[in-house]
Amino acid sequence: MAISAFVLIDTTGTHTKSAYKTLTRIQGVKSVYPVTGPFDLIAHVEAETLEELNDLIMVRLRSIDGVMKTNTAIVLDF
């Protein structure tokens, strides 16, 4: 069963649109939404393991030009 998470992403200045486009091309990113509030984008991501999720967020998403910070909420099951 895949691990799902929502990643709230803060971008710098005019990088929101380019970060959005880059995010949509990354494997494991299921959807991306521009939003209002303290963050600029929200990405729904999935990975098979916590290690893969860590790589997706810490390496691939955070290395996108213009991404300043992220806040991740892992989806739980009742």
C-alpha positions as CSV (number, residue, x, y, z in Angstrom):
1,M,0.0,0.0,0.0
2,A,1.4,3.4,-1.0
3,I,2.1,6.1,1.5
4,S,0.3,9.3,0.7
5,A,1.2,12.8,1.9
6,F,0.4,16.4,1.3
7,V,3.3,18.7,0.9
8,L,2.8,22.4,1.5
9,I,5.4,24.4,-0.4
10,D,6.6,28.0,0.0
11,T,8.3,29.5,-3.0
12,T,10.3,32.7,-3.6
13,G,9.0,35.6,-5.6
14,T,8.2,34.8,-9.1
15,H,9.2,31.1,-8.9
16,T,5.7,29.7,-8.1
17,K,4.7,29.0,-11.7
18,S,7.9,27.4,-12.7
19,A,8.0,25.3,-9.5
20,Y,4.4,24.2,-10.2
21,K,5.4,23.1,-13.7
22,T,8.4,21.2,-12.4
23,L,6.4,19.5,-9.7
24,T,3.9,18.2,-12.2
25,R,6.7,16.3,-14.0
26,I,8.1,14.5,-11.0
27,Q,7.2,10.8,-10.6
28,G,5.3,10.3,-7.3
29,V,3.6,13.7,-7.5
30,K,-0.1,12.9,-8.1
31,S,-1.4,16.5,-8.2
32,V,-0.4,20.1,-7.5
33,Y,-2.5,23.0,-6.5
34,P,-1.7,26.7,-6.2
35,V,-3.4,28.0,-3.0
36,T,-3.8,31.1,-0.9
37,G,-2.5,31.4,2.6
38,P,1.0,31.0,4.1
39,F,2.1,28.5,1.4
40,D,2.0,28.9,-2.4
41,L,1.5,25.3,-3.5
42,I,0.2,22.0,-2.2
43,A,1.3,18.8,-3.7
44,H,-0.3,15.4,-3.2
45,V,2.5,12.8,-3.3
46,E,2.7,9.0,-3.0
47,A,5.6,6.6,-2.4
48,E,5.9,2.9,-1.6
49,T,8.1,3.3,1.4
50,L,9.1,6.0,3.9
51,E,12.6,5.9,2.4
52,E,11.1,6.7,-1.0
53,L,8.9,9.4,0.5
54,N,12.0,10.9,2.2
55,D,13.9,11.0,-1.1
56,L,10.9,12.5,-3.0
57,I,10.5,15.3,-0.6
58,M,14.0,16.0,0.8
59,V,15.9,15.5,-2.5
60,R,13.7,16.0,-5.5
61,L,11.0,18.5,-4.2
62,R,13.3,20.7,-2.1
63,S,15.9,20.9,-4.9
64,I,13.5,22.7,-7.2
65,D,14.6,26.2,-8.0
66,G,12.6,28.7,-5.9
67,V,11.4,26.2,-3.3
68,M,12.1,27.8,0.1
69,K,10.5,25.4,2.6
70,T,8.1,22.5,2.8
71,N,5.7,21.2,5.4
72,T,4.6,17.6,5.0
73,A,1.4,15.9,6.4
74,I,1.4,12.1,6.0
75,V,-2.0,10.7,5.5
76,L,-3.0,8.3,8.3
77,D,-5.5,5.4,8.3
78,F,-8.2,4.8,10.9
